[in-house]
Amino acid sequence: MDISKRRGIMYPSFEIYGGVSGFYDYGPIGSRIKQNIEQLIRDYYVIDEECLEVKCPTLSPEAVWIASGHLENFTDLMTECLKCGEAYRADHLIEEHTKKSCEGMHISQLDDLIEKNRIKCPKCGGNLDKVYNYNLMFQTFVGPGKDKESAYLRPETAQTTYLAFRRLWEAGRKKLPLGVLQVGRSFRNEISPRQGIIRLREFNQAEIQFFVEPDKKSIENFDQVSKIKTKIATKDDKEFNISLENAVKKRIIKIQMIAYFLGRSLQLFEEMGINPKALKLRQHKDEERAFYSTDTWDIEYISKIFGKIELVGVSDRTDYDLKAHMDLSKQDMTVSYEGKKFIPHVVEIAYGIDRPFYCVIESCYREEKDRAFFKFPQEIAPYRAGIFPLVRKDNLPEKAREIFELMKKERIHTFYDQTGSIGKRYARADEIGIPECVTIDYETMEDNTVTVRDRDTKKQIRVGVDELCEFLLK
Ligand code: GAP
């Protein structure tokens, strides 16, 4: 995180006013990397999986959250110190104390554990109040005066995708499965978030809703992922190192579509630069699963610093959401398809962006004897290349700018730098993970070739200016 702040990758928001936990800025370098991560997800789903993409408001009227169940159920269990007023997530506080999981416990069980273990406020030692349900949604009002309407910032993008299902059904030419991607911001008023960008109050998601026939949760392309071997933990604590094909055959993962998208997500994370050896599939236990799901699987990354980080959740949301909105809005969500009439079921793939972003940073960081750098894959790196004149004289800067302008025209995002020694410029480029450095030297002026230095191997080769675009793109 320290390196990240210094290199303009990310830093706490509102720093000049002391910051507010749970909010982070993406800096100039981080914004590029985040954009590239989002684009990779978009390419997987919009191009490969033929999904439609939508963008909906982040603020929705109360009715949406009454229907979805979030107003009643999207809660964490909280306790407050009776002396200093500090708020704590009750389950986390007890787990830190007892080193045992409180997953799925009721309010009365948590109250008992606080009493039995004599747990006090970690800040001031005061007594803790009774545990209660705390809703994680941010509330606000739309409009002024007597007409103002209660509204909430969305805690997931998914819900806003469901609302326009009838229009999406038309746009998708009334075919199933119908996949719809939404990339955007979500908000959760988390209780005392303390893990940097792992738990944010305003965060980024890329969520895909696959509308399917209720009894057809299989997929034609399963062989694309079937041979992937991975670590799996089931809800009854069994662990396997098994191929996805066998996991489905042995009914460890019961729904083939879930196994398929877990496999695609493993491929996606590896392409982003996340260490595949640190990834694991984990099924949610019955008591931890969200109220809208009948089966959920996460991909977790085991971080050197934060421990387990959940990157994506793949869930069978059945017809829960469409049915809920049909009941409250009285709008028909049924479809007539291949001679049957039904409410489509939803298989959801819910990616966070910020957590994978962190895992890319952690996985790609390298320290060598004489340098520290990020080994980002080309598609993720903030720039394709650095363009450097060897010296600031003899027309080398002019030639370098000419090449820089050529890259701009070809829409190859490069970075121009002429300050400091060439060694220092290489080091600066390595520090932010630029894959190639292009140096314009005296030979360039004679034969129109440049030196291209590779970030990872430090090897240098000569490339003709005429072939440079193609070389960098490849
Ligand atoms: N629509 C389903 C849904 O929202 P989720 O497991 O609550 O499911 C999906 O969230 C993903 O969003 C998570 O796997 C995680 O990557 C990301 N996420 C959730 N809460 C977050 C938070 N407070 N800060 C950062 N990322 C978060």
Residues whose N, C-alpha, C, O or C-beta is under 5 A from the ligand:
A	BS01	GAP	P155 E156 A158 R188 I197 I198 R199 L200 F203 E310 L311 V312 G313 A350 Y351 G352 D354 R355
